[in-house]
Amino acid sequence: MADWKIAGRMARIDPFYVMDLLARAKDLQARGRTVIHMEVGEPDFATAPLIVAAGKKALDAGYTGYTPATGIPELRRAISAHYKRRFGIEVPVERIIVTPGSSGALQLVLSVLIDPGTEVLMTDPGYPCNKNFVELVSGVPVCVPVNADTNYQFTADLIERWWREKTAAVMVASPSNPTGTLVEKTEMSRIYDTVKSRGGALIVDEIYQGLVYGRDPWSALELGDDLFVINSFSKYFGMTGWRLGWVVAPEPFVESMDILAQNIFLSCPSMSQYAALEAFNPSCLEVLEQRRMEFRRRRDFLLPALEDIGFGFPAIPEGAFYLYADSSKLTSDSFSFAYQLLEDQGVAVTPGRDFGTNNPQHHIRFAYTNSIDNMAEAVGRIKAFLDRQQQPSELK
Ligand SMILES: Cc1ncc(COP(=O)(O)O)c(C=O)c1O
């Protein structure tokens, strides 16, 4: 065996703990148990038929090769038109770079921004991959604990408090994963001004932007040109497996990002790009809006149902498809709770541990990416699990 050594950074890159739980859930299913999945962060709907048909048509037409690294011009134009139509914002096509999912966008942005040793502020709880992307470019992730008092989000004051000499960028996601909470537009504007005045870069992840309930969606691009805005075809557009997203970058960064995209991705999947053109077709948007309303119905069902059995929601989740429940009245160890719940009742949820170190033992993420009937069954099973735990041990 050669004397191979795995790079030191790998010791700082955490696994997704929920993947083990998912593997166990699949194992139980293979043995004939029914498992209700509420751990998965992707829509349970298949990609809309019009998009699928466009993908097939693209394959038949021979669109199977590389495309320009920044995406096919038609798609960049369609994204620009989408901003104009939906939000009334003019976004020059040249500033739009199509990427392999928003994951690709995050890697591009951090690679062009972060020098080794410089720091990136992000929320805890937050999307777990962000800190690993920062590690990949030898930056230093600084995870700032956020709680219900700020809607589990950054505020300009928090950023002021955590800003240090080496801080180079701030990452915000609205709506957020895992909490589904939003940053108010006025606060985002204060955040934008604060980061700008400190000479840093603001990165706003709008991957769940289309999935907002009871509010008009808006984009941080309305605030100005000096920020990076990331989006994706994965969630609202229901195309997780097609691996397609985009970033709107400030003009001075576009050339570097193009060069980097040429090197690390060459191109996004061409079939997916042609398929995504169809996503902005009004008939397709109608289907996506119906799906959004279905997510809203699910949230409106699940939140009170979980409250009834003892979970708490100190901040209102107004977007994405997640509820980040305070489970402190029910358990002091949400990690074991999630495993026992799976073994005992066949309900799969994600323990807080996957989203950071800020009180994870008291939180559980529920993804409402399942039907109301299945979720009603899941809530009944969780109640049975809790009732059993309260019984004297000889009756269990
Ligand atoms: C907040 C957030 N950002 C980015 C991603 C990456 O998604 P994708 O690469 O599929 O666009 C996810 C996926 O769950 C997410 O929750």
The ligand as an ORCA input file, in Angstrom:
! r2SCAN-3c Opt
* xyz 0 1
  C     -29.892     26.491      1.502
  C     -29.427     25.576      0.412
  N     -28.518     26.024     -0.477
  C     -28.053     25.244     -1.467
  C     -28.491     23.930     -1.611
  C     -27.939     23.106     -2.759
  O     -28.916     22.731     -3.678
  P     -28.673     22.464     -5.244
  O     -27.225     22.261     -5.445
  O     -29.495     21.253     -5.541
  O     -29.173     23.665     -5.971
  C     -29.444     23.415     -0.713
  C     -29.914     22.018     -0.822
  O     -30.633     21.494     -0.017
  C     -29.923     24.267      0.326
  O     -30.832     23.832      1.221
*
